Amino acid sequence: MARIRIYNFARLNMVGHIPDKRQLIHDSVRTDEVAIHGKFRYGFFDATEFQLDGEDFAFGRLVKYKKLLEGEIVDEEEHELIEGGLPQGVIAKSRFFIHYRSGVVAYRPIKSRLSEKQFREITAEIINAANQDFFVNTILESVDEEFEIKEALRRFQILSRISFNVHPTNPSNRDEYRELDERLKNLEASRIQQVIEGGENGLNLDSVLGDEAYKGVIMAADGYGQASISGELEGRHTTINTSDSPYTAPVIFHEEPISDLEQLMPYFQRIWERMVE
């Protein structure tokens, strides 16, 4: 029976002195830097490159491991138990592909061992540590299901609050939020944060759909920040965040990573299409 693995998608957003983004990504996935969180360590392993359909990707594995596996060793001579175990015990290995040109990342969370959020935060931490001499600030932000966000927005009986926190796109934008994106770039702004709250009867939904706030929500869903909408949905107060609806891809597992990439390509292409609509 085929083993199905689920990949999530994120956007690698990098700010700083970056003369050659491709080279920086190439070098970053080969770094020896290690992130340490409690008793766990995290690092990149098995870095290589793939080319498929004329597109270039960096590949690697984010590995979670312990310096020592839990356990005790019997010292027969002293007749006592001492802490011990096997060195470098691997807890989880998460495959990832980074598309050089767009910065879109496909990665595989490991249930109960390496969550989507952990992957994004730790990957960014390692890349930042690898490039501290260049003062590079890296954030990995989730690419979400745009349709579900739009559909949820239209289903609210009362829309009471919209908030978004987004940064300029890189390298391109799309018509739906180009005006907001160009405004940020012209201002040389690093980020915009906005909260809009409605009165007793909520916000005017028709007006919201033509407002900058809506552009901010869609921009966040494309992986340029975070957004949330709150209000009354089916008689209950509900808050929906862009990260609640991650864009995912089921893949039939193969030992060879290129087989994963071949199955992921249609999903990459849909994200690239969103970038230029």
Phi, psi and omega per residue, in radians:
M1 nan 2.322 -3.094
A2 -1.145 2.431 3.088
R3 -1.623 2.159 -3.128
I4 -1.709 2.313 3.066
R5 -2.097 2.486 -3.115
I6 -1.825 2.217 3.042
Y7 -1.792 2.496 2.965
N8 -1.853 2.923 3.141
F9 -2.187 2.563 3.100
A10 -2.501 2.935 3.062
R11 -2.024 2.251 3.115
L12 -1.511 1.861 -3.129
N13 -1.839 2.132 -3.059
M14 -2.171 2.299 3.128
V15 -2.208 2.350 3.124
G16 2.546 -2.907 3.118
H17 -1.408 1.740 -3.041
I18 -2.215 1.494 -3.138
P19 -1.170 -0.516 -3.113
D20 -2.495 1.693 -3.067
K21 -1.095 -0.714 -3.127
R22 -1.070 -0.800 -3.131
Q23 -1.114 -0.650 -3.140
L24 -1.122 -0.763 3.100
I25 -1.122 -0.792 3.131
H26 -0.948 -0.827 -3.108
D27 -1.268 -0.597 -3.064
S28 -1.131 -0.704 -3.108
V29 -1.292 -0.140 3.094
R30 -1.827 0.137 -3.090
T31 -1.183 2.679 3.036
D32 -1.617 0.016 -3.131
E33 -1.076 2.520 -3.136
V34 -2.246 2.364 3.028
A35 -1.649 2.356 -3.126
I36 -2.067 2.141 3.098
H37 -2.281 1.844 -3.098
G38 1.082 -2.238 -3.116
K39 -1.565 0.047 -3.111
F40 -1.851 2.599 3.047
R41 -2.135 2.657 -3.103
Y42 -2.376 2.387 3.099
G43 -2.717 2.901 3.093
F44 -1.604 2.429 3.136
F45 -2.446 2.823 3.020
D46 1.029 0.638 -3.109
A47 -1.172 2.385 3.052
T48 -2.758 -2.993 3.130
E49 -2.307 2.645 3.047
F50 -2.319 2.591 2.987
Q51 -2.153 2.297 -3.127
L52 -2.555 2.249 3.139
D53 0.927 0.654 3.101
G54 1.377 0.071 -3.137
E55 -1.913 2.478 -3.084
D56 -1.856 2.414 -3.093
F57 -2.328 2.503 2.891
A58 -1.604 2.478 3.112
F59 -2.195 2.570 3.041
G60 -2.912 -3.113 3.042
R61 -2.222 2.281 2.958
L62 -1.551 2.036 -3.055
V63 -1.903 2.271 3.048
K64 -1.806 2.213 -3.095
Y65 -2.597 2.907 3.060
K66 -1.919 2.516 3.066
K67 -1.083 -0.717 3.046
L68 -2.307 2.352 3.036
L69 -1.191 2.599 3.109
E70 -1.090 2.495 3.100
G71 2.631 3.115 3.130
E72 -2.302 2.666 3.103
I73 -2.014 2.441 3.095
V74 -1.531 2.127 3.009
D75 -1.688 1.702 -3.042
E76 -1.150 -0.593 -3.098
E77 -1.138 -0.759 3.134
E78 -1.607 -0.128 3.139
H79 0.961 0.961 3.122
E80 -2.593 2.836 3.085
L81 -1.707 2.365 3.088
I82 -2.240 2.689 3.127
E83 -1.127 2.450 3.135
G84 -2.965 -2.707 -3.106
G85 2.332 -3.023 3.141
L86 -1.571 2.464 -3.124
P87 -1.258 2.674 3.005
Q88 0.939 0.871 3.128
G89 -1.290 2.095 -3.090
V90 -1.389 2.248 3.125
I91 -1.734 -0.706 -3.103
A92 -2.721 2.563 3.069
K93 -2.259 2.041 -3.083
S94 -1.949 2.017 3.080
R95 -1.247 2.551 3.025
F96 -2.569 2.640 3.063
F97 -2.197 2.283 3.073
I98 -2.004 2.105 3.086
H99 -1.382 2.052 -3.032
Y100 -1.012 -0.811 -2.982
R101 -1.191 -0.751 -3.039
S102 -1.770 -0.328 -3.066
G103 1.362 0.169 3.091
V104 -1.330 2.355 -3.073
V105 -2.068 2.301 2.945
A106 -1.866 2.264 -3.094
Y107 -2.501 2.716 -3.073
R108 -1.965 1.833 3.042
P109 -1.141 2.682 3.109
I110 -1.977 1.983 -3.029
K111 -0.914 2.252 3.088
S112 1.174 0.011 -3.117
R113 -2.162 -0.610 -3.140
L114 -2.618 1.695 -3.033
S115 -1.330 2.959 3.087
E116 -0.997 -0.831 -3.115
K117 -1.118 -0.751 3.115
Q118 -1.053 -0.775 3.139
F119 -1.015 -0.862 -3.077
R120 -1.101 -0.810 -3.071
E121 -1.202 -0.729 -3.089
I122 -1.294 -0.660 3.071
T123 -1.052 -0.784 3.099
A124 -1.090 -0.708 -3.141
E125 -1.061 -0.777 -3.128
I126 -1.169 -0.747 3.133
I127 -1.111 -0.724 3.103
N128 -1.092 -0.735 3.129
A129 -1.126 -0.623 -3.130
A130 -1.236 -0.352 -3.058
N131 -2.148 0.485 -3.075
Q132 -1.110 -0.468 3.113
D133 -1.191 -0.372 -3.134
F134 -1.733 0.049 -3.127
F135 0.925 0.772 3.135
V136 -1.531 2.307 3.054
N137 -1.948 2.072 -3.068
T138 -1.982 2.367 3.032
I139 -2.293 2.362 2.976
L140 -1.839 2.093 -3.109
E141 -2.099 2.447 -3.030
S142 -1.096 2.416 2.932
V143 -1.629 2.201 -2.972
D144 -2.020 2.915 3.131
E145 -1.267 1.824 -3.107
E146 -1.064 -0.730 -3.084
F147 -1.036 -0.764 -3.090
E148 -1.141 -0.651 3.124
I149 -1.160 -0.808 3.133
K150 -1.081 -0.768 -3.100
E151 -1.130 -0.730 3.134
A152 -1.102 -0.704 -3.130
L153 -1.057 -0.712 -3.110
R154 -1.309 -0.338 -3.069
R155 -1.522 -0.195 -3.134
F156 -1.145 2.282 3.021
Q157 -1.299 -0.700 3.044
I158 -2.289 2.144 3.107
L159 -1.774 1.913 -2.991
S160 -1.747 -0.399 -3.041
R161 -2.741 2.404 3.014
I162 -2.272 2.354 3.034
S163 -2.414 2.547 3.048
F164 -2.593 2.673 3.134
N165 -2.473 1.798 -3.024
V166 -2.310 2.842 3.099
H167 -2.203 2.883 -3.100
P168 -1.036 2.654 3.133
T169 -1.364 2.818 3.066
N170 -2.790 2.030 0.243
P171 -1.733 -0.211 -2.998
S172 -2.436 2.962 3.098
N173 -2.257 -3.042 3.134
R174 -2.274 2.811 -3.033
D175 -0.976 -0.623 -3.005
E176 -1.058 -0.514 3.119
Y177 -2.351 0.376 -3.096
R178 -1.042 -0.688 -3.109
E179 -1.073 -0.780 3.120
L180 -1.148 -0.743 -3.122
D181 -1.118 -0.785 3.138
E182 -1.128 -0.621 3.084
R183 -1.041 -0.795 3.131
L184 -1.101 -0.726 -3.132
K185 -1.178 -0.709 3.121
N186 -1.126 -0.617 3.107
L187 -1.374 -0.145 -3.028
E188 0.977 0.676 -3.136
A189 -1.479 2.541 3.094
S190 -1.545 -0.382 -3.046
R191 -2.972 2.650 3.006
I192 -2.246 2.382 3.108
Q193 -2.199 2.284 -3.073
Q194 -2.512 2.432 3.077
V195 -2.235 2.246 3.102
I196 -2.146 2.178 -3.139
E197 -2.060 2.405 -3.114
G198 -1.546 2.957 3.081
G199 -1.443 -2.738 -3.060
E200 -1.029 -0.629 -3.108
N201 -1.691 0.140 3.110
G202 1.438 -3.118 3.137
L203 -1.415 2.694 3.073
N204 -1.346 1.891 -3.020
L205 -1.076 -0.732 -3.136
D206 -1.058 -0.698 3.123
S207 -1.221 -0.642 3.128
V208 -1.047 -0.706 -3.085
L209 -1.134 -0.299 3.076
G210 -1.880 0.124 -3.024
D211 -1.716 2.871 3.087
E212 -1.029 -0.546 -3.134
A213 -1.054 -0.711 3.120
Y214 -1.140 -0.705 3.101
K215 -1.053 -0.693 3.123
G216 -1.118 -0.672 3.128
V217 -1.127 -0.797 -3.135
I218 -1.173 -0.653 3.095
M219 -1.074 -0.724 3.101
A220 -1.131 -0.709 3.135
A221 -1.102 -0.469 3.111
D222 -1.415 0.005 3.057
G223 1.744 0.368 -3.135
Y224 -1.923 0.394 3.115
G225 2.663 -2.701 3.130
Q226 -2.287 2.683 3.089
A227 -2.633 2.735 3.059
S228 -2.555 2.633 3.072
I229 -2.260 2.450 -3.102
S230 -2.314 2.631 3.086
G231 2.882 -2.809 -3.130
E232 -1.710 2.116 -3.122
L233 -2.273 2.031 -3.124
E234 0.939 0.737 3.049
G235 1.416 0.068 -3.123
R236 -2.213 2.556 3.046
H237 -1.256 2.197 -3.028
T238 -2.355 2.458 2.996
T239 -2.102 2.251 3.122
I240 -2.080 2.203 3.093
N241 -1.805 2.630 3.109
T242 -1.007 -0.615 -3.109
S243 -1.243 -0.136 3.108
D244 -1.274 -0.275 -3.048
S245 -2.241 1.162 -3.099
P246 -1.154 2.559 3.061
Y247 -1.398 2.107 -3.037
T248 -2.243 2.842 3.130
A249 -2.443 2.175 3.044
P250 -1.410 2.387 -3.086
V251 -2.323 2.361 3.017
I252 -1.340 2.102 -3.007
F253 -1.179 2.353 2.989
H254 -2.318 2.657 3.104
E255 -1.113 -0.604 -3.120
E256 -1.455 2.099 -3.109
P257 -1.023 -0.531 -3.109
I258 -1.055 -0.515 3.103
S259 -1.163 -0.654 3.042
D260 -1.089 -0.797 -3.091
L261 -1.093 -0.689 3.116
E262 -1.036 -0.668 3.119
Q263 -1.327 -0.466 -3.116
L264 -1.419 -0.331 -3.024
M265 -0.970 -0.752 3.111
P266 -1.055 -0.554 3.132
Y267 -1.300 -0.709 3.022
F268 -1.007 -0.794 -3.078
Q269 -1.091 -0.642 3.103
R270 -1.147 -0.662 3.094
I271 -1.171 -0.750 3.112
W272 -1.073 -0.651 3.106
E273 -1.110 -0.660 3.094
R274 -1.085 -0.540 -3.075
M275 -1.220 -0.401 -3.039
V276 -2.091 0.145 3.138
E277 -1.108 nan nan
